[in-house]
Amino acid sequence: MYHFTRCARWMTTLTMVAGTLAHQSRQAAVP
């Protein structure tokens, strides 16, 4: 159970980081 929670939290962090990077790259691409 602990491993599942840790994995879920790690996946949430990765998703949030990916979303932030995509948002930044999108803003940078638009003049």
Buried (B, 14 or more C-beta within 10 A) or exposed (E): EEEEEEEEEEEEEEEEEEEEEEEEEEEEEEE
